[in-house]
């Protein structure tokens, strides 16, 4: 009853399970599509205890997260790549991968011009956004979540503060 995270409840076939390294693809091994009456499933189980009412949240105008502008996410990849790694992509957008866990003697990392496309290294098969690059360079666990995301965002704001218009 305390779990609200979809990944804990259901892992749809075809998605990745990140509990192993490398992540493994989820497959449907058995599927029972038989319909059951609720009474047959619940049986003699007692009713769950009444839930406590939710605490009142302060009222006032709020915006959904999608309405909050992400100025860090709007920085074009060649700019943040240079600022975070000191590497400048060539005219084709290629650069040696800054992640030290593979040999990249011929540049295999492509840095796109469009922030939505970000960057991708064909050598280590990693890529993503400004947040992903900063997290990988900083040694944060991937995928980036919750407190780690906030920490990476804070580091980026401190590091790129002058380049991000408030």
Buried (B, 14 or more C-beta within 10 A) or exposed (E): EEEEEEEEEEBEEEEEEEEEEEEEEBEEEEEEEEEEEEEEEEEEEEEEEEEEEEEEEEEEEEEEEEEEEBEBBEBBBBBBBBBBBEBEBEEEBBBBBBBEEEEBEEBBBBBBEEBEBBBBBBBBEBBBBBBBBBBBBBEBEEEBEEEBBEBBBEBBEEBBEEEBEE
